[in-house]
C-alpha cells in the first residue's frame, strides 16, 4: 500500500471499549472511527479517564476493543495471534510512553538497539542501526551512558530513538513530555515533529501539553467516547 504523505495507513472503525466493574459497565469508547495518515501528526486531548490511552493501546495492538476493528495497510490488526501481533508491533509501530521504560543495566546504545536485537539481528548490526538515531536526537556523546546517568529529557530522547530503530510507519506516543520540565519538553516536542516529517510517519500523540498539541496537523478531543476536532 502507498506510504505517500497523506495516504491512510491505519483505520479504526466502530471502536467500542467497555470496562465492567461488578454490575456496572463503563463505556470508554463508543463506536469511534479514525483514519491515520502517513506523514501526518494528530494529538488526542481530553480529560483524565476519557479513554485517550485506551484508544492508543488499541491502535497499537496492546489492548483489544470490545467491538470494532483496526486495520493496518488494509489488513486487520486483530486477525493475528499473539506472536504475530508482537512481531507486527515491533516492526511497524513505535511506542513512546510517559515513563521511558529504559533498561537500567544497559547503555543508551544497547537500549535503542533492543528492538532490533529482539527481531533476531546480531548485536553489531542492531547497534549500527541504533547509533545514527542517537546522534539524530542529539545524544551521540551519550552512547555508553546508562539511564541513571542521563537527565529526564535525555532519557526520553533515548526512548524516542528506540521507538524508531525498526523504522516503523506509525508512532504512538502517550504523554511523551508529561514528566519533563518545560525546556526539555520543548526539545522532545520539536524532535517528534521533525522526525514525523523526515520519516513520513503517521503519529498519534496523547497529551495534556497544549504547546505540543498546537504543533500537530490535527488536534482532536476525546469526550463521551467520541473524537471531535479540537479548537486548541
N, C-alpha and C positions, 0 to 999 in steps of 0.2 A: 504494500500500500504506500501511497505517496507520503513522504515526510517533508513536503514543502511547507514553508511557514503559512499558517492559516488552515492547513488541512486537518481534519478531525482525526485524531489518533485514538481517542478513548471516548466512549459514550456510556452514560448511566441512564437507564430507563426504568421508570416506575419504582424507584428505590424506596422501600419502607423498612424501618427498623423499630421493633417493639421489644422493650425490656419488660419482663414480668417480675413483679415483686409481690409474692403472696397471690391475692386475688386481683391485684391492680395491674393494669397494663400502662406502660409509659411509652407513648408514641413519639419517638425521636425524629425519625424521617418519615415523610408521608407522601408517597407517590412522586418522588423527586426525579426530575430529568436534568441532565447536564451534558454538554458537549465540551471536550477539552481539545484544544488545537495546538499543533506544533508551532514553536516559536512565539507562543503567547503565554502571558502570565495572568493568573487570576488570584485574588485574595478572597478568603471567606472570613467574614466578620460575624459577630453575633455574641449574645450573652453567654456567660458560663452555663454549661449544661444544655445548650441549644442543639448539640449534636455535631459540632464542627469536626472534632477529632474522630468521631464515629464515622462520619462521611469519608474523611481522608483514609482511615484504615480500611474501609470497604473498597474504595478505589484502588488501594494498593494490595488488596487480597489478604490483609492481616485480620479482617473480620468479614463475616458474611451477612448479607442483608436478610431480613425476614422474608421479603419478597422483592421482585425486581431483578434486573440484570445489569452487569457491567461487561462491556466488550472492549478489546484492545486490538487494533488492526482488524476489526470485524470478527474476531474470534472471542467466544465467551470466556471471560476470566475464570468463572467458577465451574467451567466444564473440565477443569484439570483436577487431578488428585493432589494430595498434599505435597508430595515430592515434586510434581510438575509445577505446582503453584510456587513453591520455594525457588525453584530454578528460574521461573519466569520473573519473579520479584528481583532476584539477584542480577539478572541480565537486563531487564527492561525498565525497572523502576528504581530511582534513587530516593532514599528517605533521609530527611534531616529532622531531628526531634528537638524539643526544648532543652533536654539534657543530652549532652553529646554522646553518651554511651560508648566512650572510647575505652579500650582495654588498658588498664593502668600499668601492666607489666611490659607493654610493648611500646616501641618508639612511634613517633608520628608517622614515619615512613612505613613501618610494619602495620600500623592501624589502617592506613589508607590502602595498603596492598591486600588487606584481609579478604575483601570480596573476590578479588582475582584468585587468591590462594584457594578460597572455598570452591571456586569454579574448576579447580584442578590444575591451575598453572603453577609452574615451578617458582620458588621464591624469587629468583633473579629476574624472571620475566615479569612477575607481579610487581616487584619494586621498580622496575623500569617503567611500568605504566603509572605508578604512583608518584614518582619523583617530579615529573613536569607539572602535575596538578598541584603539588605542594608549592612549587615555585610560582605557579599562576596565582595562588591565593596569598602570596607574599610570605611564605614560610620556608623558602629554600635554605635558610640558615638554621632551621629548627628540625631538620630531618631526624636527628638522633635523640631529640628530646622526648621524654615520656610525658604523658598528660599532666602529671603533677608538677612538671617544670614549665608548663605553659600557662598563660593567662586565660581567663574565660573566653575572651574573644578569639584568641589563638586556637583554643580547643574547638570552638565551633567552626573555625575555618578548616581545621583538620577534618571535622565531621562532614563538612560540605565537600571537601576533596574526596573523602571516602565514598560519599553518595554518588560521585560522578565517575569513579575509576572504571566502571564497567561500561561507560558510555551509554547510560540509559537514555531513553527517549522521553521519559516522564520524571519530573522531580516533584516529590510531595514533601512539604515542609510544615511541621506542626510547631507553631510558636518559635521559629528558629532564633529569634533575638529576645525571647522572653526573659532570659536570665542575664542579659548583658546590660552594661551601662550605656548611656546614650551614644557616646563616641564609638564604642565597639560595635553597637547595634548598627550604626550608620555604615560602618565599614562592611559588615556582613550583608546588610540590605543591598548596598551598591554592588557587591560581588555577585550576589544572587542574580540581580537584574542583568549584569554584564554577561554572566555565564549562560543565562537563558537565551540571550541574543546570539552569543558566539556559537553555541552548540545546538541552536534551533530546538531547544527543549520546550516541552509543554510543562508548565509549572502551576501547581495548585498550592497556595500558601495559606494556612490557617494562622491568623494573627489578631492580636489586640492593638498592634502598633500602627497607628494611623499614618505615620511617616512612611512605613513600608507599604501599607495599602494604597497610599497615594501614588506610588511608583508603578504599580502594575497596570496591565492593559484593561483589566476587567475586575473591579471590586464588586463583590456580591455580599449580601446579608442573608444569613440563615435564621429564620424565625418561624415558629409553628410548623417545623418540619419541611419548609419550602424555601427555595432560594429566590431572591429578588435583587434587582440592581441596587447597589448602594450609592447614595449621593455624597459619599465622603469627599 
